[in-house]
């Protein structure tokens, strides 16, 4: 759950969710994620996606999430490569703390730092979809890891 599968599972099962989720990844929780997909909303899970597939999916997003364990809890931290990829897409990014300067984090900058909980991620996603309904005409929310 270090990379956020627990948060993704809670978001998939959230009773008020109204957007499609596309999840890329693999790991111990893959079976749980597959069982939690909502076909009515068009959810998709892609295991072992190529780098090109992940890049293409990310570029089609209006919101990307990074529910990773907070960087301070990683025993000295890790460099947030995924965040650089996310920011580069131009999509709105919701993440746990990865050590970005606070001045970078705003609606205008397209970055929202939240505590590591499904409710915090859900609220940030709903807020952004309400602001950018025209940009998010597919109401697509995607998570890659």
ZIKAUR-V695926 format. One record per pair of residues at least 24 apart in sequence whose C-alpha atoms are under 10 Angstrom apart, sorted by the first residue. I is the first residue (numbers start at 1). J is the second residue. Records with the same first field share a line. If there is no record, write none. Layout:
# ZIKAUR-V695926
I->J + J
This chain:
# ZIKAUR-V695926
1->27 + 28 + 29 + 67 + 68 + 69
2->67 + 68 + 69 + 70 + 74
3->27 + 66 + 67 + 68 + 69 + 70 + 144 + 145
4->29 + 65 + 66 + 67 + 68 + 69 + 96 + 116 + 117 + 118 + 143 + 144 + 145
5->29 + 30 + 32 + 33 + 67 + 68 + 143 + 145
6->32 + 33 + 67 + 68 + 117 + 118
7->65 + 66 + 67 + 68 + 116 + 117 + 118 + 119 + 120 + 121 + 122
8->33 + 36 + 65 + 66 + 67 + 117 + 118 + 121 + 142 + 143
9->33 + 34 + 35 + 36 + 37 + 118
10->36 + 117 + 118 + 119 + 122
11->36 + 117 + 118 + 119 + 121 + 122
12->36 + 37 + 38 + 43 + 118
13->37 + 38
14->118 + 119 + 122
16->122 + 126
17->41 + 122 + 125 + 126
18->126 + 139 + 140 + 141
19->43 + 125 + 126 + 129 + 138 + 139 + 140 + 141 + 142
20->44 + 138 + 139 + 140 + 141 + 142
21->45 + 63 + 64 + 139 + 140 + 141 + 142 + 143
22->46 + 57 + 58 + 61 + 64 + 140 + 141 + 142 + 143 + 144
23->47 + 49 + 54 + 57 + 141 + 142 + 143 + 144 + 145
24->48 + 49 + 50 + 53 + 54 + 57 + 142 + 143 + 144 + 145
25->49 + 54 + 143 + 144 + 145
26->145
41->139 + 140
42->140
43->140 + 141 + 142
44->142
45->142 + 143 + 144
46->144
49->144
54->143 + 144 + 145
55->85 + 86 + 89 + 144
56->89
57->89 + 142 + 143 + 144
58->85 + 86 + 88 + 89 + 90 + 91 + 141 + 142 + 143 + 144
59->85 + 86 + 88 + 89 + 90 + 91
60->89 + 90 + 91 + 136 + 138 + 140 + 141 + 142
61->86 + 89 + 90 + 91 + 92 + 93 + 135 + 136 + 138 + 139 + 140 + 141 + 142 + 143
62->89 + 90 + 91 + 92 + 93 + 125 + 128 + 129 + 132 + 133 + 135 + 136 + 137 + 138 + 139 + 140 + 141 + 142
63->89 + 90 + 91 + 92 + 93 + 94 + 110 + 111 + 124 + 125 + 128 + 129 + 132 + 136 + 139 + 140 + 141 + 142 + 143
64->89 + 90 + 91 + 92 + 93 + 94 + 95 + 111 + 125 + 140 + 141 + 142 + 143 + 144
65->91 + 92 + 93 + 94 + 95 + 96 + 111 + 112 + 113 + 121 + 124 + 125 + 141 + 142 + 143 + 144 + 145
66->93 + 94 + 95 + 96 + 97 + 98 + 113 + 114 + 116 + 121 + 143 + 144 + 145
67->94 + 95 + 96 + 97 + 113 + 114 + 115 + 116 + 117 + 118 + 121 + 143 + 145
68->95 + 96 + 97 + 98 + 116 + 145
69->95 + 96 + 97 + 98 + 115 + 116
70->95 + 96 + 97 + 98 + 99 + 114 + 115 + 116
71->96 + 97 + 98 + 99
72->97 + 98 + 99
73->97
82->144 + 145
83->111
86->111 + 144
87->111
91->135 + 136
92->124 + 125 + 128 + 129 + 132 + 141
93->124 + 125 + 128
94->120 + 121 + 122 + 124 + 125 + 128
95->120 + 121 + 124
96->120 + 121
107->131
